[in-house]
Amino acid sequence: MDDLSEDEAGMATTRKKVDRDGGSGNRDRGTPRSKAHRGRGPALGCSWQCIWAMLIIWSTFLFLLATIGPICSLASAASNVEAQFGFLQALSCCRHRPDRGTGVARDDGSSRAGWSGDVRTLTTPWNRLCYGEKPPATLRIALFVKKWPVGGTPGGLERHAMTLHGELARRGHEVEVFTMSGDGSHPADVRDGNLRVHFVKPNANGGLPVFEAWELFARANASRAFDLVHSESVALPHWRAKDVPAMAASWHGIAFEVIHSDIVQDLIRKPGQPRSPELQKNMHERLLRVSDEVRFFHSYKHHVATSDFVSDVLRTVYELPEANVHTILNGVDESKFRPDPVQGAAFRAQLGVPARARLVLGAAGRLVRDKGHPLLFEAFREILKEHDDVYLLIAGAGPWGERYKELGPNAKTLGSMNPADLGQFYNSLDVFVNPTLRSQGLDHTLLEAMQCGKPLLATKFSSITRSVVISSDFGYTFSPNVEALIAALRAIIRDGKDKLREKGESCLEYASFMFTATKMAASYERLFLCMKNEIYCHYPLPHDCLPHRSKYFSD
């Protein structure tokens, strides 16, 4: 000890004490801790397992803080409110941000059950969610569509394109359309606020000249780049679309659906009637068309299915990536199509329909075979034998217009009607009938009738039963044959007007939050924003509103 310094002597004494108390090498783990040791608190007596657990919990907390914090801050910035609320807004986002399935947050901290997550994972229609009245950012959108309404009576796709992109422009987005006129003329370009339409001259076959339309687009894009390109169906061919990085295509009818329509038309042949060479040719070509579509659809980055059925087909048969298929149902202008019983009664009187009529049916669209007019003609003729106070109003033009005259004064053909005048037509009806034999897209006439508070009678196709007439509360469906349609008409007559009014009210309530132009445009807007910046792929964001809850939503 004499050779040791004072410090070394102290260290040696300490080591002997530790060895004696069992601290050296943990030789005596069972030795009780001294009172002084016990008094230091639990932290110093924590085992190595406890320490590891605390480290893992702390690391997880830091990871979540680093992950959620930036998202909330960016979301607040996207809604243009952090300038006013700053840190408090981001903190509120983090405090009240709901997990998947836990509910959509409200400003007051309360919540209502609803969906949350990445909108790209949605397999149900985007129309079910609520995105707020104003967009968090504005976009520059290029649209390719084969025709744009100019004069005459526009078709369903033309009306859809004009309604959707007109509403997007009204919401503040800059939209430029590359198309040709619906009447085949070559008018000057049109500008209406944020909407500009570039017209090209139709080609020799009367179709959209893609090269000319693309040149106009390229010049506009070079001047100021577009955020994304939207194609209504194949207006922009796949060989052009594959080189566009931000590309979305909406499908209003695919070859796989048309095959079903061909089968239906083959099945309604009269006994002994031969299958027409045209039908045989079409059925063969359509099978090849499906195979072609499966191959070239992958050239389009994002796909908008306008019905739940098409969405499922694109994911399964067409083998498209789940995250690139989005279901957005069509919508119609709710300011033009709304209930107006007075207007409807006046329209009936103008046509000579007596006020005592037991039932007034109505159909609208092209009066051609594949729209189901052979079925409606035969079925209504049978119903007239049983009830002479039932009436049928048909808005549209085509070969079957003359045939309906054979049914006498109870069937009234009105010719083509301007979309602005269709509201009074729908309001004059007790039931709207869509007997289509074409399982394609989502027919706007069904949605327009619902917005006017009218129940539906429609063909039992998956695109209709899975997206529109999803409940008997909305009306009636029938298999595409005369016998089934007659049975459905008899059921309608038995139910009577009170029951029909009740179903019409259900239609109006559902259509008011699912099938409006406003909801359709907001859904497309969110998809387009998500394509530009993944911040907007999360739902809900601070500017989003509470989604509508409905008994018709099963998930």
C-alpha positions, 0 to 999 in steps of 0.5 A: 500500500505504501507504493500506491498513491492516495487515488490508487489506494482509494480505487483499490478499496472501492474495488474490494468493497464492490467485490464483497457486495457482489457487484464484481462480475455479477457473481452474486445476483441474489444479494439484496440492494442496500437501502441507499441503492433502493432509494435511487429509484427504479431507473437505476435498477432497470434490467437490460431488457427494460432499457432496450424496450425504452430505446425502441419506444423512443425511436418509434416516437421519433420516427412517427414525429418525423413522418407525420409532422412534415405531412401535416405541415405540407397538407396545411400549406396545400390548403393555404392556411398555414400563413394564418395559423402556422404551427397551430394548424400543423399541430391540430392536424397531427392531434386530430388526424384519424387513422384508417377507419377511425373517422374523419376529423372535425375542427372541434375535435369530434369525428364521424366514422369514415374512410381515411388513407391514400386515395389511390387505394380506394376500390369504391367510387371517389364520389363517396368522399367530400373534398371541399368547395375550393381546391387547395391548388390550381392546375393547368389541364390539357384535354383530348376529346373526339368531339365538343358540342357545337350546335345540334343535340350533343351525345352523351360523351360530349355532354360529359366532357363539357360538363366535367371540364366546364366545372373544373374551369369554374373551380379555378383550373385552367383547361385547354381542350383539343378537339373537333366540333360535334357538327362537323364544322371548323369553328374558331377557337372559343375561350370562356373564362378558364376554359379554352377550346381549340378546334381542328378540322375533321379528317377525310373520315369525319374523325379527329385528326390526331396529328393536328390536335397534337401539334396544337397541344405541343405549341401550347405546352411549349408556351407554358407546360401543362400539369397533366393530360386527360383523354376521354376514352382513346381520343389521344391514342395509346402510341401518343399517350405512352410518352406522356408522364402525367396521363389519365384516360377515362373509359366510358365503354370498353370492348369487354362490355360490348361482348356482353351486349352482343350476346344479349342482342343475339339472345333476343332473336325471334325463334327461327330467326338466323343470326345476322352476318354482321352480328357474327362478324362483330362478335368475332372482332370484339374478342380480338379487340379485348385482347388488343385493349389489354395490351395497349391500355398499359400505355395510359398511366392512370385509368378512370372507370366510370362504373364499379363494374368497369373498374373491376374489369380493368383490375382483373381482366385487363391486369392494370395496377391497382393503384392506377385504376380509379372509380369516378362515377359520372355526374350531371348538372344539378342546376339544370336537373332538379324536381319541378312538379309544376313544370312537369304537369305543364309539359304533360298538358302540352302533350295532351296527357290526361291528368287522370293517367294511371302511369306516365313512362318515359325514355330518352336517347337515340331510337335505335335497336341497341338502345333496347327500343324493340323490347320497350315497343313490344312490352308497352304494346302488351301493357296497353292491352291491359291498361288503356290509361298508361302513357309512354313519352319518348325523347329522341330521334331514330328509326324506331320513332316511326314504329312507336306511332303504331301504338297510337296516341298513348305513345308520343315521340318528341324528337331530339330535345336540347339538354336544356329542355330535358328537365321538363321532360323528366319532371313530367314522368312517373318512371324513367325507363332505360331499356338499353341492350348495351352494357357500356359506361354509365348512361347520363339519362339515368342520373338526370332522371334521379336528379329530378326525383324520378324512380328508374326502370333499367336493364339488369347490367352490372354497370347499372346495378352496381353503380346506380340502381343499387337498391330496390329503393331506387326503382326496378331492374329487368333482364334484357328480354320482353317477358322480364320487362312486361313483368317489371311494368306490371309490378310498377302499376301494382305499386302505384304512384305513392310508392313511386314517389317514395322511390323517387325521393330516395333517388333524389337524395342519393343522386344529390351527393353521388351524381352531381357535376360538382362532386364529379369534378371535385373527384377528378380534381383530387385525382389530378392533384394527386398525380401532380403532388403526392401530398394530395393523395392523403385523405382527409386533408384540412380543407376536406369536408365530412363525407356523406354517410349512407345506408347504401354504403356497405363499407 
